[in-house]
Amino acid sequence: DLSEKTGLPLEELTGLPFAVERTEYVSYRESLAEINYYGSTDTLCCRVSLGTEDNSGDYNEYAQNTEAEIFGNAVTLKGENGAYTLAIWTDGQYAYSISVTTPLSQEAFLALIEENF
């Protein structure tokens, strides 16, 4: 329903690093779609918007920014000490971001993105 309302390509994520107890769907002026997944202590927020700008809404400074490539698209992971809480990327038409409360390794974050996008 969220994809239909916004026209943005967003589906339920699979392979999340925690058991999901509740899911919320949000649209912002039909230009940004967001799915929030809640576990007992963890959360994950996935956003999709039209364009190529960072849509995460996260303006924190991170000690570590790592670049990786998935499906020919550059992905920026942000965190510290090899553990990341934010991933942002674009495919040239849409902007994507995933933020998590419990940091993930680079391998785990990239696997999550590869599985779902």
C-alpha positions as CSV (number, residue, x, y, z in Angstrom):
1,D,0.0,0.0,0.0
2,L,2.9,2.4,0.8
3,S,4.4,1.9,-2.6
4,E,1.1,2.5,-4.3
5,K,0.5,5.7,-2.3
6,T,3.9,7.2,-2.9
7,G,4.8,5.6,-6.3
8,L,8.2,4.6,-4.7
9,P,9.7,1.2,-5.0
10,L,9.7,-0.1,-1.4
11,E,8.9,-3.6,-0.2
12,E,9.0,-5.4,3.1
13,L,12.6,-6.2,4.1
14,T,13.7,-9.7,4.7
15,G,16.7,-11.1,6.6
16,L,16.6,-8.4,9.4
17,P,19.2,-8.9,12.1
18,F,16.5,-9.2,14.8
19,A,13.0,-10.5,15.4
20,V,10.4,-8.0,14.3
21,E,7.6,-7.4,16.7
22,R,6.0,-4.3,15.1
23,T,6.2,-2.5,11.7
24,E,5.2,1.0,10.9
25,Y,4.7,2.5,7.4
26,V,5.0,6.3,6.9
27,S,4.9,8.6,3.8
28,Y,6.0,12.1,3.8
29,R,4.1,14.3,1.3
30,E,4.3,11.3,-1.1
31,S,7.9,12.1,-1.8
32,L,9.5,9.8,0.8
33,A,8.4,6.3,2.0
34,E,9.6,4.9,5.3
35,I,9.3,1.5,6.9
36,N,10.2,1.2,10.6
37,Y,10.8,-2.2,12.1
38,Y,10.8,-2.6,15.9
39,G,12.2,-5.6,17.9
40,S,12.4,-5.9,21.6
41,T,15.4,-3.7,21.8
42,D,16.4,-3.0,18.2
43,T,15.0,-0.8,15.4
44,L,15.6,-0.5,11.7
45,C,14.4,2.4,9.5
46,C,14.4,2.0,5.7
47,R,13.7,5.1,3.5
48,V,13.3,5.5,-0.2
49,S,12.8,8.8,-2.0
50,L,12.9,10.2,-5.6
51,G,16.2,11.7,-6.4
52,T,19.8,11.2,-5.4
53,E,20.2,13.2,-2.1
54,D,20.8,11.6,1.3
55,N,17.3,11.0,2.7
56,S,18.3,9.5,6.0
57,G,17.6,12.6,8.1
58,D,20.7,11.6,10.1
59,Y,23.1,14.6,10.5
60,N,25.5,13.0,13.0
61,E,29.2,13.1,12.6
62,Y,30.6,9.5,12.3
63,A,34.2,8.4,13.1
64,Q,34.2,6.1,10.1
65,N,32.8,6.4,6.6
66,T,33.3,3.4,4.4
67,E,32.5,3.1,0.7
68,A,31.4,-0.1,-0.9
69,E,29.7,-1.1,-4.2
70,I,26.5,-3.1,-4.7
71,F,25.0,-3.7,-8.1
72,G,27.2,-1.0,-9.5
73,N,26.0,1.6,-7.0
74,A,28.2,3.3,-4.4
75,V,27.0,2.6,-0.8
76,T,28.3,4.7,2.1
77,L,28.4,3.1,5.5
78,K,28.7,5.3,8.6
79,G,29.7,4.2,12.1
80,E,32.9,3.5,14.0
81,N,35.4,0.8,14.7
82,G,34.1,-1.4,11.9
83,A,30.5,-1.3,13.1
84,Y,27.9,0.7,11.2
85,T,24.5,2.2,12.0
86,L,23.7,4.0,8.7
87,A,23.9,3.1,5.0
88,I,23.0,5.5,2.2
89,W,23.1,5.1,-1.6
90,T,21.4,5.9,-4.8
91,D,20.7,4.1,-8.1
92,G,20.6,7.4,-10.0
93,Q,16.8,7.6,-9.8
94,Y,16.0,6.9,-6.2
95,A,17.8,7.5,-2.9
96,Y,17.9,4.9,-0.2
97,S,18.9,4.7,3.4
98,I,18.9,2.2,6.2
99,S,19.6,3.1,9.8
100,V,19.8,0.6,12.7
101,T,20.1,1.1,16.5
102,T,22.5,-1.9,17.0
103,P,25.5,-1.5,14.8
104,L,26.2,-4.1,12.0
105,S,29.4,-5.2,10.5
106,Q,30.2,-4.1,6.9
107,E,29.5,-7.6,5.7
108,A,26.1,-7.9,7.5
109,F,25.0,-4.5,6.3
110,L,25.9,-5.2,2.7
111,A,24.3,-8.6,2.8
112,L,21.0,-7.0,4.0
113,I,21.1,-4.5,1.2
114,E,22.0,-7.1,-1.5
115,E,19.1,-9.3,-0.3
116,N,16.5,-6.6,-0.4
117,F,17.5,-4.2,-3.2
